[in-house]
Amino acid sequence: MYKNIEKSSKLELKDLVVYQEGQVVSKTLVQNDLVSMTVFPLTREKKSRRTQQAAMRW
């Protein structure tokens, strides 16, 4: 079962959901007993030097 898309349609995933500050935004595309596919918008944040150094230690 396709939940929010038409069969055989071409999708631009970046256009399906829009990032919203402070919100969890998603769109479920396919959901059945075997598969669940959901799209979440993400943004890149510039990491501080301290965060980068801590990540490198792991």
C-alpha positions as CSV (number, residue, x, y, z in Angstrom):
1,M,0.0,0.0,0.0
2,Y,1.3,3.4,-0.9
3,K,0.2,5.9,1.7
4,N,0.9,9.4,0.3
5,I,2.2,8.9,-3.2
6,E,0.8,7.8,-6.5
7,K,2.2,4.6,-8.0
8,S,4.8,5.0,-10.7
9,S,5.3,8.7,-10.0
10,K,8.6,10.5,-10.0
11,L,9.4,12.2,-6.6
12,E,11.7,15.0,-5.6
13,L,12.4,14.0,-2.0
14,K,13.7,17.4,-1.1
15,D,10.3,18.9,-2.1
16,L,8.1,16.5,-0.1
17,V,8.7,18.1,3.4
18,V,10.0,21.4,4.4
19,Y,12.3,21.9,7.4
20,Q,10.7,23.9,10.2
21,E,12.8,25.2,13.1
22,G,11.9,23.5,16.4
23,Q,9.5,21.1,14.8
24,V,9.7,17.4,13.9
25,V,8.3,17.2,10.3
26,S,7.9,14.0,8.4
27,K,5.9,12.3,5.6
28,T,5.2,8.6,5.4
29,L,5.5,7.5,1.8
30,V,4.9,3.7,2.0
31,Q,3.6,1.6,4.9
32,N,2.7,-2.1,4.9
33,D,3.5,-5.2,6.9
34,L,7.0,-5.4,5.4
35,V,8.1,-1.8,4.7
36,S,7.7,1.6,6.2
37,M,9.4,4.5,4.5
38,T,9.3,8.0,6.0
39,V,11.0,11.2,4.9
40,F,12.4,13.7,7.4
41,P,14.0,17.0,6.4
42,L,17.4,17.8,8.0
43,T,19.6,20.8,8.1
44,R,23.3,21.1,8.4
45,E,24.6,23.0,11.4
46,K,28.1,24.3,11.7
47,K,29.8,22.4,14.4
48,S,31.9,24.2,16.9
49,R,35.6,23.3,17.2
50,R,35.0,21.7,20.6
51,T,32.2,19.5,19.2
52,Q,34.5,18.4,16.3
53,Q,37.3,17.6,18.7
54,A,35.0,15.6,20.9
55,A,33.7,13.6,17.9
56,M,37.3,12.8,16.8
57,R,38.1,11.2,20.2
58,W,35.3,8.7,19.7
